[in-house]
């Protein structure tokens, strides 16, 4: 699967919109590290730009931002991710902020039983956030053109974002409180909050990445750990193949079988590897044919 994995990686770097997330992983036998030391599985994927979805997992020993820099070397475009500052090191990426993370911090800051108390600053902040999520749903359901989405966002959402930032500047929460934590988190990402308004293809939240890393986190509860670094990266490659098949709407079992029959290798050109990609219409037709035959038998 490695030649296909590397091909998918090259195709991702050509895109103008990407998303990323990461989650802890335990690897028992890493050189000069205790078995209990945290390692990480990264998730990099294409954004909501209308192209075929590309989803890649990548193992690393640490959460250092250099891992994102290395993996995204050559990427030039908008990068949607959570608040982790390590992504700031990616040189040619323009960061966009995840509004779902902003909402979570404010939700956590609402005192128990005070969700409808509009004198609470956290509740006031949530009114702006909820309005933005509502507008995103309306705009996405109404327009399919990215230019129309951008225009509608600028007309409807930009004033709400500006109102939210004005409200943010007026906050002076008690030091150390949950509201203080929320305000600090948001202020630290202030410069990224409006970036999504620049292009209709920009994502509003990082939910797609979180949805794609979930299969790994669910699996981790069952198999618990990887034994070696090579095993961890092998897992990343197989997870990539499985999730690529699912995201592109082809049967996972039959796509993996298809690749094992074709045996892609590193001597193949990108044009040849393209003929094995799960978004390729010939591949889709073949996998559908195999799935139908299997169901009939």
C-alpha positions in Angstrom: 0.0 0.0 0.0 3.0 2.4 0.5 3.2 3.6 -3.2 -0.5 4.5 -3.1 0.0 6.2 0.3 2.8 8.3 -1.0 0.8 9.1 -4.1 -2.1 10.3 -2.0 0.4 12.4 0.0 1.7 14.1 -3.2 -1.9 14.8 -4.4 -2.8 16.3 -1.0 0.1 18.7 -1.2 -1.2 20.0 -4.6 -4.5 21.0 -3.1 -5.1 24.6 -1.8 -7.2 23.6 1.2 -6.1 21.1 3.9 -7.2 20.1 7.4 -5.3 18.4 10.3 -5.7 16.9 13.7 -3.7 14.6 16.0 -4.3 12.2 18.9 -2.1 10.4 21.4 -0.8 6.9 20.7 1.2 4.4 22.8 4.1 2.6 21.1 5.8 0.1 23.3 9.3 -0.2 21.8 10.5 3.1 20.6 14.3 3.7 20.8 15.4 5.3 24.0 11.8 5.9 25.2 9.7 4.5 27.9 6.7 2.4 26.8 4.4 4.9 28.7 5.6 7.9 26.8 3.1 9.5 24.5 3.5 9.2 20.8 1.0 10.6 18.2 -1.0 9.7 15.2 -1.7 12.6 12.9 -4.5 13.1 10.5 -4.1 15.2 7.4 -6.9 15.5 4.9 -8.1 17.7 2.0 -10.5 20.5 2.7 -14.0 21.3 1.4 -12.8 22.4 -2.0 -15.0 20.2 -4.1 -12.2 17.8 -5.1 -12.0 14.1 -4.2 -11.4 13.5 -0.5 -7.8 12.6 0.5 -7.2 11.3 4.0 -3.8 10.4 5.4 -2.7 9.1 8.8 0.9 9.6 10.0 2.7 8.3 13.1 5.3 10.3 14.9 7.2 9.9 18.2 6.2 13.4 19.4 3.7 16.2 18.9 6.3 18.7 17.8 5.2 21.1 15.1 8.1 20.0 12.9 6.1 16.8 12.1 3.4 18.9 10.5 6.1 21.0 8.8 7.7 17.9 7.3 4.5 16.3 6.2 3.1 19.4 4.7 6.3 20.5 3.0 5.3 22.0 -0.3 1.7 22.7 0.7 0.6 26.3 -0.1 -2.9 27.2 0.9 -5.4 27.4 3.7 -4.9 25.0 6.7 -7.8 24.3 9.1 -6.7 22.8 12.4 -7.4 23.1 16.1 -5.6 25.6 18.4 -2.3 23.7 18.7 0.5 26.2 18.0 2.7 23.7 16.3 0.8 24.2 13.1 2.0 27.8 13.0 5.4 26.4 11.9 4.0 25.3 8.5 5.6 28.1 6.4 3.2 28.6 3.5 0.0 27.7 5.1 -2.6 30.3 6.0 -4.3 29.2 9.2 -8.0 29.2 9.7 -9.6 28.8 13.2 -12.0 26.1 14.1 -15.2 27.8 15.4 -16.3 24.5 16.9 -13.4 24.7 19.3 -14.3 28.3 20.1 -17.8 27.1 21.0 -16.5 24.3 23.2 -14.4 26.7 25.3 -17.4 29.0 25.8 -19.7 26.1 26.5 -17.4 24.9 29.3 -17.3 28.4 30.7 -21.1 28.6 31.3 -21.9 28.2 35.0 -24.0 25.1 35.8 -27.7 25.9 35.4 -27.0 29.3 33.8 -27.3 28.4 30.1 -30.3 30.7 29.7 -29.0 33.5 31.9 -28.1 36.2 29.3 -26.3 38.3 32.0 -23.5 35.6 31.9 -20.7 36.7 29.5 -20.2 33.1 28.4 -23.9 32.9 27.4 -23.6 36.2 25.5 -20.6 34.8 23.6 -22.5 31.7 22.7 -25.3 33.8 21.1 -22.8 35.0 18.5 -21.4 31.5 18.0 -24.8 29.9 17.6 -25.8 32.5 15.1 -22.7 31.8 13.0 -23.4 28.1 13.0 -27.0 28.7 12.0 -26.0 31.0 9.2 -23.4 28.4 8.0 -26.1 25.8 7.8 -28.5 28.1 5.9 -25.8 29.3 3.5 -24.4 25.8 2.8 -27.9 24.4 2.1 -28.8 27.3 -0.1 -25.7 27.8 -2.3 -23.5 25.3 -4.1 -21.2 27.8 -5.7 -18.1 28.7 -3.7 -18.4 32.3 -4.9 -22.0 32.5 -3.7 -21.0 31.0 -0.4 -18.2 33.6 0.0 -20.6 36.5 -0.9 -23.3 35.3 1.5 -20.7 34.8 4.3 -19.5 38.4 3.9 -23.0 39.7 3.9 -24.5 37.7 6.7 -21.6 36.3 8.8 -18.9 39.0 8.7 -21.0 41.5 10.8 -21.6 38.7 13.4 -17.9 37.9 13.5 -17.1 41.6 14.0 -19.7 41.9 16.7 -18.2 38.8 18.4 -14.7 40.4 18.3 -16.0 43.6 19.7 -17.7 41.7 22.6 -14.5 39.8 23.1 -12.5 43.0 23.7 -14.9 44.0 26.4 -14.3 40.9 28.5 -12.3 41.0 31.7 -13.0 37.6 33.4 -11.7 36.6 36.8 -8.1 35.3 36.5 -8.0 31.5 36.4 -11.7 31.1 35.8 -13.1 29.0 33.0 -14.2 32.2 31.3 -10.6 33.5 31.5 -9.4 30.3 29.9 -12.0 30.7 27.1 -11.1 34.3 26.5 -7.4 33.6 26.4 -7.9 30.7 24.0 -10.0 32.9 21.6 -7.7 35.9 21.8 -4.7 33.7 21.0 -6.5 32.7 17.8 -8.0 36.0 17.0 -6.0 36.6 13.8 -7.4 33.3 12.3 -11.1 33.8 13.2 -12.0 35.8 10.0 -9.8 33.9 7.6 -12.5 31.6 6.4 -14.4 34.6 5.0 -11.7 35.0 2.3 -12.8 32.0 0.2 -16.0 30.0 0.0 -14.0 26.8 0.0 -12.6 27.5 3.4 -13.9 25.3 6.2 -15.8 26.9 9.1 -14.7 24.2 11.6 -12.3 21.3 11.9 -15.2 18.8 12.4 -14.3 16.8 9.2 -10.8 16.1 10.6 -12.1 15.1 14.0 -14.7 12.8 12.3 -11.8 11.1 10.3 -9.5 10.6 13.3 -12.4 9.0 15.3 -12.0 5.6 13.7 -8.5 5.5 15.0 -9.4 6.6 18.5 -12.3 4.1 18.6 -9.9 1.3 17.4 -7.3 2.3 20.0 -9.8 1.5 22.8 -9.7 -2.1 21.6 -6.1 -2.7 20.5 -4.6 -0.3 23.1 -1.1 0.2 21.6 1.3 -0.5 18.8 4.4 -2.6 19.4 7.0 -0.8 17.3 7.4 2.4 15.3 7.3 0.4 12.1 4.0 -1.2 13.2 2.6 2.2 14.1 3.3 3.6 10.6 2.0 0.4 9.0 -1.2 1.0 10.9 -1.3 4.6 9.7 -0.9 3.3 6.1 -3.7 0.7 6.4 -6.0 3.2 8.1 -5.3 5.5 5.2 -6.4 2.9 2.6 -9.5 2.0 4.5 -10.7 5.6 5.1 -9.8 6.6 1.6 -12.0 3.9 0.3 -14.9 4.9 2.6 -14.5 8.6 1.8 -14.6 8.0 -1.9 -17.6 5.7 -1.7 -16.1 2.3 -2.6 -16.3 -1.0 -0.8 -13.4 -1.3 1.6 -12.8 -5.0 1.3 -12.9 -5.1 -2.5 -10.7 -2.0 -2.8 -8.0 -3.4 -0.6 -8.2 -6.7 -2.5 -8.0 -4.8 -5.8 -4.8 -3.0 -4.7 -3.3 -6.3 -3.5 -4.0 -7.8 -6.9 -2.5 -4.8 -8.8 0.5 -4.5 -6.4 1.4 -0.9 -7.0 5.1 -0.2 -6.7 7.5 2.7 -6.5 8.5 2.3 -10.2 5.0 3.3 -11.3 4.4 6.8 -12.5 1.8 9.1 -11.0 -0.3 8.6 -14.1 -0.3 4.8 -13.5 -1.0 5.2 -9.8 -3.9 7.5 -10.7 -5.5 4.5 -12.4 -5.6 2.8 -9.0 -7.0 5.7 -7.0 -10.5 5.2 -5.3 -11.9 8.3 -7.0 -11.0 6.9 -10.5 -14.3 6.1 -12.3 -12.9 2.9 -13.8 -11.9 1.7 -10.3 -15.2 2.7 -8.8 -17.1 0.7 -11.5 -14.8 -2.4 -11.0 -15.2 -2.3 -7.2 -19.0 -1.9 -7.5 -19.1 -4.8 -9.9 -17.2 -7.0 -7.4 -19.4 -5.9 -4.5 -22.5 -6.7 -6.5 -21.2 -10.2 -7.5 -20.2 -10.9 -3.9 -23.7 -9.9 -2.6 -25.4 -12.1 -5.3 -23.3 -15.1 -4.3 
